[in-house]
């Protein structure tokens, strides 16, 4: 068994460490499990959230969002990804729900590259012209942006991510008990 998988022993230990009824801890875990199942669909969330924040500021629209939506299995464009952009409002990337995970990330990063070109590179130049015009070639620039996105993601998981992990499941609980003690609770 994976030492970080929640089981009855861990539920009891958490309950005891925080002085909370086991039934309450189980209920919280059940709710958490129902929410976390969708984390799988939050592909490239770090770059998506960063781009959203930047575009929200640029467009003065605090509601701007980037969505990743699977295509219907009956779609005729299942072999590719595509995107639709409503400037200043939202950007939706459509993808094949049966695409291999690695290729899906590549596809999404590429589509985000198109948004990068349109929004992020669209600065007014000293001569009054904008960098991006509809005639501006988005290929292969969108793929180059995608390469940097995937390199960053791999670097995080292979290099930086390791330092954020706890060695034992009990260490996680100790850190939260310590946090609670510091807060004076």
Secondary structure, DSSP 8 states (H G I E B T S, - for coil): --TTS--HHHHHHHHHHHT--HHHHHHHHHHHHHHHGGGGG-TTHHHHHHHHHHHHHHHT-TT-EEEEEE--TT-TTTTS-EEEEETTTEEEEEE-TTS-HHHHHHHHHHHHHHHIIIIIS--B-TTS-BS--TTS--TTHHHHHHHHHHHHHHHIIIIIGGGG--SSHHHHHHHHHHHHHHHT-
